[in-house]
């Protein structure tokens, strides 16, 4: 798989902040493109910073709870 880029568009609508993510890259997996999805998830996870949570009114507990939810999802994927 070649390099994967994400185009993240951030805009506000009536209900608050909304983002749109476009994954751009060449997949080595016909039809499902899971390799691109995994690459995109890794890029997104690398951008998560605890400091950004506190700057926007979220607590450390919120941050760690959400990371734990991600870990549970990863553990379930490993068992499949």
Backbone as CSV, one residue per row, in Angstrom:
resi,resn,N_x,N_y,N_z,CA_x,CA_y,CA_z,C_x,C_y,C_z
1,UNK,0.845,-1.177,0.000,0.000,0.000,0.000,0.887,1.235,0.000
2,UNK,0.526,2.189,-0.816,1.239,3.455,-0.875,0.815,4.358,0.274
3,UNK,1.324,5.560,0.264,1.003,6.530,1.302,-0.489,6.839,1.319
4,UNK,-0.994,7.027,2.513,-2.399,7.366,2.703,-2.470,8.779,3.260
5,UNK,-3.335,9.584,2.700,-3.542,10.928,3.222,-5.000,11.084,3.634
6,UNK,-5.199,11.906,4.638,-6.546,12.221,5.101,-6.812,13.686,4.848
7,UNK,-7.941,13.980,4.274,-8.390,15.354,4.112,-9.497,15.558,5.133
8,UNK,-9.212,16.367,6.142,-10.176,16.585,7.215,-10.735,17.993,7.079
9,UNK,-12.020,18.060,6.801,-12.705,19.332,6.636,-13.501,19.604,7.909
10,UNK,-13.271,20.742,8.495,-13.932,21.122,9.738,-14.864,22.294,9.455
11,UNK,-16.123,22.147,9.795,-17.076,23.226,9.583,-18.166,23.160,10.643
12,UNK,-18.852,24.257,10.824,-19.943,24.324,11.791,-21.272,24.274,11.056
13,UNK,-22.226,23.617,11.689,-23.579,23.651,11.170,-24.507,24.028,12.316
14,UNK,-25.778,23.879,12.132,-26.740,24.282,13.164,-26.568,23.515,14.466
15,UNK,-26.080,22.288,14.382,-25.973,21.446,15.567,-24.594,21.476,16.207
16,UNK,-23.658,22.237,15.681,-22.323,22.316,16.262,-21.252,21.993,15.246
17,UNK,-20.067,21.684,15.753,-18.926,21.415,14.898,-19.051,20.037,14.238
18,UNK,-18.746,19.989,12.957,-18.831,18.757,12.179,-17.529,18.617,11.406
19,UNK,-17.036,17.385,11.310,-15.882,17.150,10.451,-16.244,16.116,9.394
20,UNK,-15.597,16.245,8.262,-15.737,15.281,7.177,-14.329,14.798,6.866
21,UNK,-14.147,13.474,6.829,-12.838,12.890,6.592,-12.872,12.120,5.281
22,UNK,-11.932,12.445,4.398,-11.793,11.744,3.132,-10.453,11.018,3.162
23,UNK,-10.486,9.707,2.919,-9.285,8.878,2.888,-8.840,8.763,1.443
24,UNK,-7.569,9.100,1.183,-7.050,9.051,-0.171,-5.805,8.168,-0.195
25,UNK,-5.836,7.131,-0.992,-4.696,6.235,-1.116,-5.055,5.059,-2.002
26,UNK,-4.048,4.302,-2.359,-4.260,3.132,-3.206,-4.331,1.903,-2.312
27,UNK,-5.408,1.182,-2.416,-5.624,-0.002,-1.602,-5.047,-1.235,-2.279
28,UNK,-4.492,-2.115,-1.462,-4.041,-3.414,-1.946,-5.120,-4.482,-1.743
29,UNK,-6.267,-4.068,-1.268,-7.365,-4.994,-0.994,-8.568,-4.590,-1.849
30,UNK,-8.839,-5.391,-2.839,-9.987,-5.089,-3.683,-11.274,-5.171,-2.879
31,UNK,-12.210,-4.408,-3.264,-13.572,-4.382,-2.746,-13.706,-3.735,-1.377
32,UNK,-13.064,-4.263,-0.324,-13.323,-3.765,1.023,-12.399,-2.629,1.445
33,UNK,-11.184,-2.599,0.982,-10.226,-1.522,1.268,-9.919,-1.361,2.757
34,UNK,-9.924,-2.453,3.497,-9.660,-2.378,4.934,-8.265,-1.844,5.242
35,UNK,-7.305,-2.068,4.339,-5.963,-1.550,4.588,-5.964,-0.029,4.657
36,UNK,-6.784,0.623,3.841,-6.896,2.084,3.905,-7.588,2.525,5.187
37,UNK,-8.594,1.788,5.603,-9.291,2.122,6.841,-8.351,2.030,8.036
38,UNK,-7.547,0.966,8.092,-6.600,0.795,9.201,-5.568,1.918,9.189
39,UNK,-5.059,2.261,8.008,-4.085,3.347,7.913,-4.701,4.670,8.387
40,UNK,-5.949,4.911,8.030,-6.623,6.142,8.447,-6.820,6.178,9.961
41,UNK,-7.199,5.049,10.535,-7.376,4.977,11.991,-6.065,5.297,12.694
42,UNK,-4.964,4.758,12.185,-3.664,5.018,12.801,-3.304,6.496,12.742
43,UNK,-3.561,7.135,11.609,-3.288,8.569,11.484,-4.151,9.358,12.468
44,UNK,-5.420,9.016,12.552,-6.313,9.719,13.468,-5.896,9.527,14.924
45,UNK,-5.527,8.312,15.294,-5.116,8.049,16.680,-3.853,8.810,17.054
46,UNK,-2.945,8.972,16.110,-1.716,9.703,16.389,-1.984,11.169,16.707
47,UNK,-3.105,11.687,16.253,-3.432,13.093,16.475,-4.156,13.377,17.775
48,UNK,-4.488,12.339,18.537,-5.225,12.533,19.781,-4.251,12.926,20.892
49,UNK,-4.465,14.080,21.461,-3.605,14.562,22.537,-4.444,14.888,23.770
50,UNK,-3.977,14.452,24.918,-4.702,14.709,26.165,-4.841,16.210,26.412
51,UNK,-3.813,16.974,26.052,-3.858,18.420,26.272,-5.012,19.071,25.518
52,UNK,-5.307,18.558,24.325,-6.421,19.109,23.552,-7.752,18.858,24.232
53,UNK,-7.866,17.743,24.930,-9.097,17.460,25.661,-9.328,18.517,26.737
54,UNK,-8.305,18.792,27.533,-8.476,19.748,28.633,-8.731,21.159,28.111
55,UNK,-8.157,21.498,26.963,-8.387,22.822,26.389,-9.842,23.027,25.988
56,UNK,-10.566,21.933,25.768,-11.953,22.033,25.328,-12.941,21.538,26.378
57,UNK,-12.518,21.608,27.646,-13.432,21.323,28.740,-13.623,19.860,29.072
58,UNK,-12.855,18.969,28.483,-12.952,17.540,28.804,-11.955,17.220,29.910
59,UNK,-12.291,16.280,30.749,-11.424,15.906,31.860,-10.467,14.783,31.461
60,UNK,-9.458,14.572,32.297,-8.563,13.431,32.086,-9.341,12.128,32.125
61,UNK,-10.358,12.064,32.976,-11.187,10.867,33.062,-11.895,10.597,31.738
62,UNK,-12.394,11.677,31.098,-13.028,11.524,29.781,-12.028,10.962,28.777
63,UNK,-10.830,11.518,28.786,-9.783,11.100,27.865,-9.460,9.619,28.041
64,UNK,-9.196,9.214,29.276,-8.821,7.829,29.533,-9.986,6.860,29.327
65,UNK,-11.216,7.282,29.607,-12.377,6.436,29.360,-12.505,6.149,27.860
66,UNK,-12.328,7.179,27.044,-12.448,6.985,25.603,-11.294,6.144,25.061
67,UNK,-10.087,6.321,25.602,-8.974,5.459,25.188,-9.236,4.014,25.572
68,UNK,-9.820,3.800,26.740,-10.159,2.441,27.158,-11.211,1.822,26.232
69,UNK,-12.163,2.623,25.770,-13.161,2.128,24.827,-12.502,1.700,23.517
70,UNK,-11.519,2.472,23.070,-10.774,2.105,21.864,-10.022,0.804,22.096
71,UNK,-9.406,0.659,23.277,-8.661,-0.561,23.587,-9.574,-1.779,23.589
72,UNK,-10.776,-1.641,24.128,-11.732,-2.746,24.129,-12.071,-3.146,22.688
73,UNK,-12.279,-2.153,21.840,-12.572,-2.446,20.436,-11.407,-3.186,19.781
74,UNK,-10.181,-2.752,20.059,-9.009,-3.414,19.492,-8.888,-4.847,20.001
75,UNK,-9.150,-5.033,21.290,-9.085,-6.388,21.854,-10.122,-7.302,21.194
76,UNK,-11.309,-6.780,20.931,-12.343,-7.575,20.267,-11.935,-7.914,18.833
77,UNK,-11.313,-6.977,18.139,-10.848,-7.244,16.782,-9.782,-8.334,16.755
78,UNK,-8.939,-8.357,17.764,-7.878,-9.368,17.831,-8.458,-10.763,17.985
79,UNK,-9.614,-10.884,18.620,-10.225,-12.179,18.845,-10.995,-12.702,17.629
80,UNK,-11.263,-11.857,16.677,-12.049,-12.270,15.491,-11.195,-13.039,14.514
